[in-house]
Amino acid sequence: MLADVTEYLDNKIEQNSKKLVFTFYELRVKMDLTEPTIEKFLRLSETRLTNLGYQTYKPGDVYTYEGEPQIVKDNELLIAIKE
């Protein structure tokens, strides 16, 4: 699982290193993860992203990106921002 998290995060960071968005669709449908596996995947991702200097946010949290306040949507399981 840790290798999957690392690969996923590396791909996400390569696409956009400032804002990473983890959606329900990506994890549940595309990656075919179960609910318990998604929870573990998100915990591991959040730990790694925090260690890399990202601020992480979960559904309902308010965050600022490029000077604009935003809210994490219900279909977004995790947002990571690096200023």
PyRosetta script that sets phi, psi and omega in degrees:
from pyrosetta import init, pose_from_sequence

init()
pose = pose_from_sequence("MLADVTEYLDNKIEQNSKKLVFTFYELRVKMDLTEPTIEKFLRLSETRLTNLGYQTYKPGDVYTYEGEPQIVKDNELLIAIKE")
pose.set_psi(1, -39.8)
pose.set_omega(1, -178.3)
pose.set_phi(2, -62.5)
pose.set_psi(2, -37.6)
pose.set_omega(2, 177.9)
pose.set_phi(3, -65.5)
pose.set_psi(3, -37.8)
pose.set_omega(3, 177.7)
pose.set_phi(4, -64.7)
pose.set_psi(4, -41.8)
pose.set_omega(4, 178.9)
pose.set_phi(5, -63.0)
pose.set_psi(5, -47.0)
pose.set_omega(5, -179.2)
pose.set_phi(6, -60.3)
pose.set_psi(6, -46.0)
pose.set_omega(6, 179.9)
pose.set_phi(7, -63.5)
pose.set_psi(7, -44.7)
pose.set_omega(7, 179.9)
pose.set_phi(8, -60.8)
pose.set_psi(8, -47.6)
pose.set_omega(8, -179.3)
pose.set_phi(9, -65.1)
pose.set_psi(9, -41.3)
pose.set_omega(9, 178.1)
pose.set_phi(10, -59.8)
pose.set_psi(10, -41.5)
pose.set_omega(10, 178.0)
pose.set_phi(11, -66.1)
pose.set_psi(11, -42.8)
pose.set_omega(11, 179.0)
pose.set_phi(12, -61.9)
pose.set_psi(12, -46.2)
pose.set_omega(12, -178.5)
pose.set_phi(13, -64.7)
pose.set_psi(13, -36.4)
pose.set_omega(13, 178.0)
pose.set_phi(14, -63.7)
pose.set_psi(14, -36.5)
pose.set_omega(14, 179.9)
pose.set_phi(15, -71.4)
pose.set_psi(15, -44.1)
pose.set_omega(15, -179.6)
pose.set_phi(16, -160.1)
pose.set_psi(16, 105.8)
pose.set_omega(16, -174.1)
pose.set_phi(17, -79.2)
pose.set_psi(17, -10.7)
pose.set_omega(17, -177.5)
pose.set_phi(18, -90.6)
pose.set_psi(18, -34.7)
pose.set_omega(18, -178.3)
pose.set_phi(19, -138.1)
pose.set_psi(19, 120.4)
pose.set_omega(19, 177.9)
pose.set_phi(20, -111.9)
pose.set_psi(20, 131.8)
pose.set_omega(20, -179.1)
pose.set_phi(21, -121.7)
pose.set_psi(21, 123.6)
pose.set_omega(21, 177.5)
pose.set_phi(22, -106.0)
pose.set_psi(22, 114.0)
pose.set_omega(22, -178.1)
pose.set_phi(23, -103.0)
pose.set_psi(23, 156.6)
pose.set_omega(23, 175.3)
pose.set_phi(24, -57.1)
pose.set_psi(24, -43.7)
pose.set_omega(24, -178.3)
pose.set_phi(25, -58.6)
pose.set_psi(25, -45.7)
pose.set_omega(25, -179.5)
pose.set_phi(26, -60.6)
pose.set_psi(26, -47.4)
pose.set_omega(26, -174.1)
pose.set_phi(27, -79.9)
pose.set_psi(27, -43.4)
pose.set_omega(27, -174.9)
pose.set_phi(28, -81.5)
pose.set_psi(28, -43.5)
pose.set_omega(28, -174.3)
pose.set_phi(29, -91.7)
pose.set_psi(29, -57.1)
pose.set_omega(29, -177.0)
pose.set_phi(30, -65.5)
pose.set_psi(30, -45.6)
pose.set_omega(30, -177.6)
pose.set_phi(31, -91.3)
pose.set_psi(31, -9.2)
pose.set_omega(31, 177.8)
pose.set_phi(32, 56.5)
pose.set_psi(32, 44.4)
pose.set_omega(32, 178.5)
pose.set_phi(33, -89.9)
pose.set_psi(33, 146.3)
pose.set_omega(33, 175.8)
pose.set_phi(34, -80.3)
pose.set_psi(34, 166.8)
pose.set_omega(34, -179.8)
pose.set_phi(35, -57.5)
pose.set_psi(35, -48.5)
pose.set_omega(35, 178.9)
pose.set_phi(36, -62.7)
pose.set_psi(36, -35.7)
pose.set_omega(36, 179.5)
pose.set_phi(37, -68.9)
pose.set_psi(37, -37.7)
pose.set_omega(37, 177.3)
pose.set_phi(38, -61.8)
pose.set_psi(38, -43.9)
pose.set_omega(38, 179.4)
pose.set_phi(39, -59.6)
pose.set_psi(39, -45.0)
pose.set_omega(39, 178.7)
pose.set_phi(40, -66.0)
pose.set_psi(40, -42.7)
pose.set_omega(40, 178.9)
pose.set_phi(41, -58.6)
pose.set_psi(41, -44.3)
pose.set_omega(41, -179.4)
pose.set_phi(42, -68.4)
pose.set_psi(42, -39.1)
pose.set_omega(42, 177.5)
pose.set_phi(43, -61.3)
pose.set_psi(43, -47.5)
pose.set_omega(43, 179.3)
pose.set_phi(44, -63.9)
pose.set_psi(44, -40.8)
pose.set_omega(44, 179.4)
pose.set_phi(45, -63.7)
pose.set_psi(45, -44.8)
pose.set_omega(45, -178.3)
pose.set_phi(46, -62.0)
pose.set_psi(46, -41.2)
pose.set_omega(46, 178.4)
pose.set_phi(47, -62.3)
pose.set_psi(47, -47.7)
pose.set_omega(47, -179.3)
pose.set_phi(48, -64.4)
pose.set_psi(48, -43.1)
pose.set_omega(48, -178.8)
pose.set_phi(49, -65.2)
pose.set_psi(49, -38.9)
pose.set_omega(49, 176.7)
pose.set_phi(50, -61.8)
pose.set_psi(50, -42.4)
pose.set_omega(50, 178.1)
pose.set_phi(51, -64.7)
pose.set_psi(51, -26.7)
pose.set_omega(51, 179.0)
pose.set_phi(52, -88.2)
pose.set_psi(52, 1.1)
pose.set_omega(52, 176.2)
pose.set_phi(53, 94.7)
pose.set_psi(53, 15.2)
pose.set_omega(53, 178.2)
pose.set_phi(54, -90.5)
pose.set_psi(54, 148.5)
pose.set_omega(54, 168.4)
pose.set_phi(55, -94.7)
pose.set_psi(55, 133.2)
pose.set_omega(55, -177.6)
pose.set_phi(56, -112.7)
pose.set_psi(56, 148.1)
pose.set_omega(56, -177.2)
pose.set_phi(57, -137.6)
pose.set_psi(57, 146.1)
pose.set_omega(57, -178.7)
pose.set_phi(58, -115.1)
pose.set_psi(58, 169.4)
pose.set_omega(58, -177.3)
pose.set_phi(59, -48.6)
pose.set_psi(59, 131.1)
pose.set_omega(59, 179.8)
pose.set_phi(60, 93.5)
pose.set_psi(60, -17.9)
pose.set_omega(60, 178.8)
pose.set_phi(61, -70.6)
pose.set_psi(61, 149.0)
pose.set_omega(61, 175.6)
pose.set_phi(62, -103.4)
pose.set_psi(62, 135.8)
pose.set_omega(62, 178.2)
pose.set_phi(63, -141.8)
pose.set_psi(63, 165.2)
pose.set_omega(63, 178.2)
pose.set_phi(64, -114.1)
pose.set_psi(64, 129.2)
pose.set_omega(64, 177.7)
pose.set_phi(65, -133.0)
pose.set_psi(65, 122.9)
pose.set_omega(65, -177.4)
pose.set_phi(66, 53.1)
pose.set_psi(66, 42.1)
pose.set_omega(66, 176.3)
pose.set_phi(67, 78.7)
pose.set_psi(67, 0.0)
pose.set_omega(67, -178.1)
pose.set_phi(68, -110.3)
pose.set_psi(68, 126.4)
pose.set_omega(68, 175.2)
pose.set_phi(69, -70.4)
pose.set_psi(69, 136.8)
pose.set_omega(69, -179.5)
pose.set_phi(70, -138.8)
pose.set_psi(70, 159.8)
pose.set_omega(70, 178.6)
pose.set_phi(71, -118.4)
pose.set_psi(71, 137.6)
pose.set_omega(71, 176.6)
pose.set_phi(72, -69.4)
pose.set_psi(72, 123.1)
pose.set_omega(72, -178.0)
pose.set_phi(73, -75.2)
pose.set_psi(73, 163.3)
pose.set_omega(73, -178.6)
pose.set_phi(74, -61.6)
pose.set_psi(74, -33.4)
pose.set_omega(74, -178.4)
pose.set_phi(75, -84.5)
pose.set_psi(75, -4.2)
pose.set_omega(75, 176.3)
pose.set_phi(76, -98.7)
pose.set_psi(76, 113.4)
pose.set_omega(76, -174.7)
pose.set_phi(77, -81.1)
pose.set_psi(77, -26.0)
pose.set_omega(77, -180.0)
pose.set_phi(78, -159.8)
pose.set_psi(78, 138.7)
pose.set_omega(78, 173.7)
pose.set_phi(79, -123.5)
pose.set_psi(79, 136.3)
pose.set_omega(79, 176.1)
pose.set_phi(80, -125.8)
pose.set_psi(80, 129.1)
pose.set_omega(80, -177.7)
pose.set_phi(81, -120.7)
pose.set_psi(81, 135.0)
pose.set_omega(81, 174.2)
pose.set_phi(82, -123.0)
pose.set_psi(82, 116.5)
pose.set_omega(82, -177.4)
pose.set_phi(83, -79.2)
pose.dump_pdb("model.pdb")
